[in-house]
Amino acid sequence: MRALFFIVLSVISGAVSAQPADFSSKLVQAALQRTEHQVRYDGAYMRIEYPGGDVPADIGVCTDVVIRSYRSLGIDLQQLVHEDMRDNFSSYPSKRIWGLTRPDSNIDHRRVPNLQVFFRRHGTSLPVTQRAADYKPGAIVSWMLPGNLPHVGIVTDRLVAGTERPMIVHNIGAGPQLEDVLFSYPITGHFNYFN
């Protein structure tokens, strides 16, 4: 009954008609696949094509794990973030944090604070708790690392042995990894985004 309700709601709202559980499973698989790629951590500014642009496949940062996972499911966060920033620039922290006066499709989607705003505006903000069971596969989690460095990753369906704590796919410097980091840093955001 719940699945039928979601399909009807999706048709009415014009949303993607895939069930959330199915989408979440596909997103988790896409994230896990990212761990098979050799990626050097490099967040340098680069000019990239728009839409559908990406930095070279052998480099990336935490946001690129999220961007590439969604893109493998046909969702271009570069375009979506850019269009939302173009139409709602004052809702984003780009001026306050980076001193920008307009969107930049080369980099905006690769910045954690911008993704957080986008997911809050267009996804579902979920409670930030210390209960592992609250973090479901396919959710996006953001953290603040030491030195006030924002970070982001994807919750998977893999659990840390002997616990209910889900493992996370993220890139904290050694390329995309599947690791037990959910509660390693202060959590600053918890989102679902199904488009």
Secondary structure, 3 states (H helix, E strand, C coil): CHHHHHHHHHHHHCCCCCCHHHHHHHHHHHHHHHCCCCCEECCCCCCCCCCCCCCCCCEECHHHHHHHHHHCCCCCHHHHHHHHHHHCHHHCCHHHHHCCCCCCCCCHHHCHHHHHHHHHHHCEECCCCCCHHHCCCCCEEEEEECCCEEEEEEEEEEECCCCCCEEEEECCCCCCEEECCCCCCCEEEEEECCC
